[in-house]
Amino acid sequence: MGMRYAGPALALGSSWCFGFSGPMAKYLDAAGLAPMEAVWARMAGAGLLLVAVLAVVRPQALRIPRSRVAFVCLYAIMAVAGVQSLYFAAITRLPVGIALLLVYMAPVMVVAWVRLVRGARPAPAAYAGAVVAIAGLGIVAEVWQEVRLDALGLLLGLLAAACSAGYFLMNDGFGAEMDPLGLVAWGMTGAAVVLIPFARPWAMKWEAFTVSVTPAAGGQRLPVLLAYLWMVLVATVIAYIMGVNAVRRLTAAVAVTVASLEVVGGTVVAWALVGERLGAFQIVGGLILLSGALLAQTATRLGAPRRPATVRR
C-alpha cells in the first residue's frame, strides 16, 4: 500500500514546493529585480547547486548517453526555460488569473496527447479529473474578472501550457538510461544558459540580495537572500526532483492533474507570507481543484497496468 501512494504523495509534495516560487519571487521583485532576472537567478542557482552536489556524491547521475543529448537539450529549452519565460511573457499582456488558467490547460493537453498520439486509453478518471481540476482552477483564478484577452498574450499562455505539458510527458518517457536527478540538473543548468540573452545577468542589480524587504502587497519582511535560497532549494530543486519521480510512478495524465494543486499551495503561502488573503471563491475553487486531483488519482487504482507499454520505451 505504501508504494501505491508514493506517486500521489510525491506529486502533492512537488506541487506545494512549486507553490513557494511565486511568493518568494515577490521578494526579489520588491528588491528591484525584473521577473526575467529572477527566473534566470532561480534556474542558474538551482542548476549549479544540483550539478555540484551530484558531481561529489553521485557523479554517475550526470552521465548523458550520446543518444539522449538532444532530448536533454529539448528538455532544458521547453520543459524548463519555456514554461518559466512564456508564463512571464503572458502575464505582461494578460491578467494573472487568465494566464494561470491557460498554463494549467496542460492536464487537458496531456490527456489528449496520450489518447491521440500515443494511442493509449487513459482511465475515465483521468479525463474527468482533468476537467474538474480546470473548472476548479477557473474559480480559484476568478477568471470572470477583468476579461481583457490580448491575442498575443493568449498565444503565449497556450504555448506556456504546451511547454508545461511537455515537461510532464518528457519526464514520463525518458526511460531508465538516464538518472532523473541528472535530467533535472542539466535541464535547469541548460535553461539558465538559454535565458542569458534575455536576463542579461551582467546588468543585474546584485546588491538586491543584501537587503530585507516587504512585498508590495504587505506581509512578512524577509531578507531577499533567504527568499532566494528558499526559492532555489525548495521551490526548484526539491520541487523538480519530486515532480520527476512522481511522473515515473503515476503516468503523466494523472501527475499533471495532481500538480495543479500548486495553485492552492501558492495561494496559501501567499496568504501566510505576502498578505494576500484567501477569498470565498479561492476556498471553494481549491476544494473543487482538489476533488479533480483526487479523481484523477483513482486512475492508478482502477486502471489496468500502472505503467502501460506506451509510457516507457
C-alpha positions in Angstrom: 0.0 0.0 0.0 2.9 2.3 0.8 4.2 2.2 -2.8 0.7 2.7 -4.2 0.5 6.1 -2.6 4.2 7.1 -3.1 3.4 8.7 -6.5 0.5 10.8 -5.4 2.4 11.9 -2.3 5.4 12.9 -4.4 3.2 14.8 -6.8 1.4 16.6 -4.0 4.7 17.5 -2.3 6.1 18.8 -5.6 3.1 21.0 -6.2 3.3 22.5 -2.8 7.0 23.1 -3.1 6.4 24.8 -6.5 3.8 26.9 -4.8 6.5 28.8 -3.0 8.0 30.1 -6.2 5.5 32.9 -6.8 5.5 34.3 -3.2 9.3 34.1 -3.0 9.7 35.8 -6.3 7.7 38.8 -4.9 10.6 39.5 -2.5 13.0 39.6 -5.4 10.6 41.9 -7.3 10.3 44.2 -4.3 14.1 44.4 -4.2 14.2 45.7 -7.7 14.9 42.6 -9.8 13.0 42.2 -13.1 10.9 39.0 -13.4 13.2 37.5 -16.1 16.2 38.2 -13.9 14.6 36.4 -11.0 13.8 33.4 -13.3 17.4 33.3 -14.5 18.8 33.6 -11.0 16.5 30.8 -9.9 17.5 28.4 -12.7 21.2 29.2 -12.5 21.4 28.8 -8.7 19.4 25.6 -8.7 21.2 24.0 -11.7 24.7 24.8 -10.5 23.9 23.6 -7.0 22.5 20.3 -8.1 25.3 19.7 -10.6 27.9 20.4 -7.9 26.3 18.2 -5.3 25.8 15.3 -7.8 29.4 15.6 -9.0 30.6 14.9 -5.4 28.0 12.3 -4.1 26.6 10.7 -7.3 28.7 11.5 -10.4 27.2 8.7 -12.5 23.9 10.6 -12.4 25.4 13.3 -14.5 26.3 11.0 -17.4 24.2 11.7 -20.5 24.1 8.9 -23.1 25.0 10.2 -26.5 21.6 9.1 -27.8 19.9 11.4 -25.2 21.8 14.6 -25.7 19.2 16.1 -28.0 16.5 15.0 -25.5 18.2 16.8 -22.6 18.6 20.0 -24.7 14.9 20.0 -25.6 14.0 19.3 -22.0 16.1 22.4 -20.9 14.6 24.6 -23.6 11.0 23.5 -23.5 10.2 21.9 -20.2 12.2 24.3 -18.0 13.1 27.6 -19.8 10.0 27.6 -21.9 7.5 27.2 -19.1 9.1 29.9 -17.0 9.7 32.6 -19.7 6.5 32.1 -21.6 4.4 32.4 -18.5 6.1 35.6 -17.6 5.6 37.0 -21.1 1.9 36.0 -21.0 1.5 37.8 -17.6 2.7 41.1 -19.2 -0.2 41.0 -21.6 -3.0 39.2 -19.7 -4.5 39.3 -16.2 -2.6 36.9 -13.9 -5.7 34.8 -13.4 -6.3 34.3 -17.1 -2.6 33.5 -17.7 -2.6 31.0 -14.9 -5.7 29.2 -16.2 -4.1 29.0 -19.6 -0.9 27.4 -18.2 -3.0 24.8 -16.4 -4.7 23.7 -19.6 -1.7 21.4 -19.5 -3.7 18.5 -18.0 -6.1 18.5 -20.9 -3.2 18.7 -23.3 -1.5 15.7 -21.7 -4.6 13.6 -21.7 -5.3 14.5 -25.4 -1.7 13.7 -26.3 -1.7 10.3 -24.6 -5.0 9.4 -26.3 -4.4 10.8 -29.8 -0.7 10.4 -30.3 0.4 7.5 -28.1 -2.8 5.7 -28.8 -3.3 4.8 -25.1 -6.6 5.0 -23.4 -6.3 6.9 -20.1 -8.8 5.7 -17.4 -12.1 7.7 -17.4 -11.0 9.2 -14.1 -8.0 10.9 -15.8 -10.4 12.7 -18.2 -12.9 13.6 -15.5 -10.2 14.7 -13.1 -8.6 17.0 -15.7 -11.9 18.7 -16.5 -12.9 19.1 -12.8 -9.5 20.5 -11.9 -9.6 23.0 -14.8 -13.1 24.1 -13.6 -11.8 24.5 -10.0 -8.8 26.4 -11.2 -11.1 28.8 -13.1 -12.9 29.5 -9.9 -9.7 30.0 -7.9 -8.5 32.5 -10.5 -11.9 34.2 -10.7 -11.5 34.3 -14.5 -14.8 36.2 -15.0 -13.0 39.3 -13.6 -11.0 41.6 -15.9 -11.5 39.6 -19.1 -9.3 41.6 -21.4 -7.9 39.0 -23.8 -4.9 40.1 -25.8 -4.3 37.8 -28.9 -0.5 37.6 -28.4 -1.0 37.1 -24.7 -3.4 34.3 -25.3 -1.0 32.6 -27.7 1.9 33.0 -25.2 -0.2 31.5 -22.4 -1.2 28.5 -24.5 2.5 28.0 -25.5 3.4 28.0 -21.8 0.7 25.3 -21.3 2.2 23.3 -24.1 5.6 23.5 -22.6 4.2 22.5 -19.2 2.5 19.5 -20.8 5.9 18.7 -22.5 7.6 18.8 -19.0 5.3 16.0 -17.8 5.4 14.0 -21.0 9.2 14.1 -21.2 9.6 13.1 -17.6 7.2 10.3 -18.3 9.1 8.9 -21.3 12.8 9.4 -20.9 13.3 5.8 -19.8 15.8 4.1 -17.5 19.1 5.0 -19.3 19.2 8.4 -17.5 19.1 9.3 -13.9 16.2 11.6 -13.1 18.4 13.8 -10.9 20.8 14.2 -13.8 18.0 15.2 -16.1 16.8 17.9 -13.6 20.3 19.2 -13.0 21.2 19.5 -16.7 17.7 20.8 -17.5 18.0 23.7 -15.1 21.6 24.5 -16.0 20.7 24.4 -19.7 17.7 26.7 -19.1 19.9 29.2 -17.4 22.2 29.2 -20.4 19.3 29.7 -22.8 17.9 32.6 -20.8 21.2 34.5 -20.5 20.4 36.8 -23.5 17.0 37.7 -22.1 18.0 38.1 -18.4 21.4 39.9 -19.1 22.9 38.9 -15.7 25.8 41.2 -16.2 23.5 44.1 -15.8 21.6 42.7 -12.8 21.2 44.7 -9.6 23.2 42.2 -7.5 23.1 44.3 -4.4 19.4 43.4 -4.1 20.4 40.2 -2.5 21.9 42.1 0.5 18.7 43.8 1.7 15.5 42.9 3.5 12.2 43.9 2.0 8.4 43.6 2.5 6.4 42.7 -0.7 4.3 45.4 -2.3 1.1 43.8 -1.0 2.4 43.7 2.5 3.1 40.6 4.7 6.3 39.4 6.3 9.6 41.2 6.0 12.4 38.8 4.9 16.0 39.1 3.7 16.0 38.8 -0.1 18.8 36.3 0.1 16.7 34.0 2.3 13.8 34.2 -0.1 16.1 33.4 -3.0 17.7 30.4 -1.3 14.3 29.1 -0.3 13.1 29.5 -3.9 16.2 27.7 -5.2 16.2 24.8 -2.7 12.6 24.2 -2.0 10.6 25.7 -4.9 13.0 24.5 -7.6 15.5 21.7 -6.7 13.2 19.7 -4.4 10.1 20.5 -6.4 11.5 19.3 -9.7 13.1 16.2 -8.2 9.8 15.2 -6.6 7.9 16.0 -9.7 10.1 13.9 -12.0 9.8 10.9 -9.6 6.1 11.4 -9.3 5.5 11.2 -13.0 7.6 8.0 -13.2 5.2 6.4 -10.7 1.8 7.9 -11.8 2.0 8.5 -15.6 1.8 12.0 -16.9 -2.0 12.2 -17.3 -2.6 11.8 -13.5 0.6 13.6 -12.2 -0.1 16.7 -14.2 -3.6 17.0 -12.6 -2.3 16.4 -9.1 0.4 19.0 -9.8 -2.3 21.7 -10.5 -2.6 21.8 -6.7 0.4 24.2 -7.0 -2.3 26.9 -7.3 -3.7 26.1 -3.9 -0.3 25.8 -2.3 0.8 29.1 -3.8 -2.3 30.8 -2.6 -1.9 29.6 1.0 1.8 30.5 1.0 1.0 34.0 -0.4 -1.7 34.5 2.3 0.8 33.5 5.1 3.8 35.4 3.9 2.8 38.1 1.4 -0.5 39.1 2.9 -2.7 38.1 0.0 -5.9 36.8 1.6 -8.0 33.8 0.5 -11.4 34.8 -0.7 -14.5 32.6 -0.8 -14.0 31.7 -4.4 -10.4 30.7 -3.8 -11.5 28.3 -1.0 -14.4 26.8 -3.0 -12.3 26.6 -6.2 -9.5 25.0 -4.3 -11.8 22.3 -2.9 -13.1 21.6 -6.4 -9.5 21.5 -7.7 -8.5 19.1 -5.0 -11.5 16.9 -5.9 -10.3 16.8 -9.5 -6.8 15.8 -8.5 -8.2 13.0 -6.3 -10.5 11.8 -9.0 -7.5 11.6 -11.4 -5.5 9.8 -8.8 -8.1 7.0 -8.8 -7.0 6.1 -12.3 -4.0 4.4 -10.8 -6.2 2.2 -8.7 -8.9 1.5 -11.3 -6.8 1.2 -14.4 -5.1 -1.8 -15.7 -1.3 -1.8 -15.6 0.3 1.1 -13.7 2.9 1.6 -16.4 1.4 0.8 -19.8 3.7 -0.2 -22.6 3.2 3.1 -24.4 4.7 5.1 -21.4 8.2 3.7 -21.2 10.3 3.0 -24.2 
